[in-house]
Amino acid sequence: MILVDVQIKNNTHWGWKKGVFLGMDESNEISGMPIEIVHVPMDDFDVKAMENFTVTIPIQVVDNAFPSDQVFAFTLRFRGPHGSEFGEPIPLKLKVV
């Protein structure tokens, strides 16, 4: 497991509702990725308007991943309680060594 710390700013004048989570962007091609699908509930955070905070994202590498020189790029997005994406995309890259 890899833990990635990301600093986030809620650049709106509204706090986040319960049920918000950080997940995979809809544009990601999941098949062939050496990681499990990312799903981080944000219910433990009370995100207020215009607030900065840091979130630790656990990235779980699958057991059958083979080391290679290939760099895997994927994007995470925040999603509301009903699954709709919001905010800026969070691009990440991963290489299994």
C-alpha positions as CSV (number, residue, x, y, z in Angstrom):
1,M,0.0,0.0,0.0
2,I,1.2,3.5,-0.9
3,L,0.0,6.5,1.1
4,V,-0.2,9.8,-0.8
5,D,-0.7,13.1,1.0
6,V,-2.6,15.7,-1.0
7,Q,-3.4,19.3,0.0
8,I,-6.9,20.3,-1.0
9,K,-8.7,23.7,-0.9
10,N,-12.5,23.9,-0.8
11,N,-12.5,27.0,-2.9
12,T,-16.3,27.6,-2.6
13,H,-18.4,29.4,-0.1
14,W,-20.2,26.2,1.0
15,G,-19.1,23.3,3.2
16,W,-19.2,19.8,2.0
17,K,-22.2,17.5,2.6
18,K,-22.0,14.1,4.2
19,G,-21.5,11.3,1.7
20,V,-18.7,13.0,-0.3
21,F,-15.9,10.6,-1.3
22,L,-12.7,10.6,-3.3
23,G,-12.7,8.1,-6.1
24,M,-11.6,7.3,-9.6
25,D,-12.3,9.8,-12.4
26,E,-14.7,8.6,-15.0
27,S,-12.0,9.0,-17.7
28,N,-9.7,6.4,-16.3
29,E,-9.2,3.1,-18.1
30,I,-9.3,0.7,-15.1
31,S,-8.5,-2.6,-16.9
32,G,-4.8,-3.3,-16.7
33,M,-4.2,-1.0,-13.8
34,P,-2.0,-2.5,-11.1
35,I,-4.1,-0.9,-8.3
36,E,-7.4,-1.5,-6.7
37,I,-10.2,1.1,-7.3
38,V,-9.7,4.1,-5.0
39,H,-12.7,5.0,-2.7
40,V,-11.9,7.3,0.2
41,P,-15.0,8.4,2.2
42,M,-14.7,12.0,3.4
43,D,-17.2,11.7,6.2
44,D,-14.4,12.0,8.9
45,F,-13.6,15.5,7.5
46,D,-15.8,18.5,8.3
47,V,-14.8,20.6,5.2
48,K,-15.9,24.2,5.7
49,A,-16.1,26.9,3.1
50,M,-12.7,28.2,1.8
51,E,-10.8,25.7,4.0
52,N,-7.5,24.1,3.2
53,F,-6.9,20.5,4.4
54,T,-4.7,17.5,3.8
55,V,-6.0,14.1,2.9
56,T,-4.0,10.9,2.9
57,I,-5.0,8.7,0.0
58,P,-4.3,4.9,0.3
59,I,-3.3,3.4,-3.1
60,Q,-3.4,-0.4,-2.9
61,V,-1.2,-2.2,-5.4
62,V,-2.8,-5.5,-6.4
63,D,-1.0,-8.7,-5.3
64,N,-0.3,-9.9,-8.9
65,A,1.3,-6.7,-10.1
66,F,4.7,-7.2,-11.8
67,P,7.6,-4.7,-11.6
68,S,8.2,-2.9,-14.9
69,D,9.3,0.4,-16.4
70,Q,5.7,1.3,-17.3
71,V,4.3,4.4,-15.6
72,F,0.6,4.2,-15.0
73,A,-1.3,7.5,-14.9
74,F,-4.7,7.9,-13.4
75,T,-6.9,10.7,-12.1
76,L,-8.9,10.9,-8.9
77,R,-12.0,13.2,-8.4
78,F,-14.2,14.1,-5.5
79,R,-17.8,12.9,-5.8
80,G,-20.9,14.1,-4.1
81,P,-23.4,11.8,-2.2
82,H,-25.0,10.8,-5.5
83,G,-21.8,10.2,-7.3
84,S,-21.5,13.3,-9.4
85,E,-17.9,14.6,-9.8
86,F,-16.9,18.0,-8.6
87,G,-13.7,20.0,-8.1
88,E,-10.4,19.8,-9.9
89,P,-9.0,16.5,-11.0
90,I,-6.1,15.0,-9.0
91,P,-3.6,13.4,-11.4
92,L,-1.3,10.7,-10.1
93,K,1.3,8.4,-11.6
94,L,2.5,5.1,-10.3
95,K,5.3,2.8,-11.3
96,V,5.6,-0.7,-9.8
97,V,9.2,-1.5,-9.0
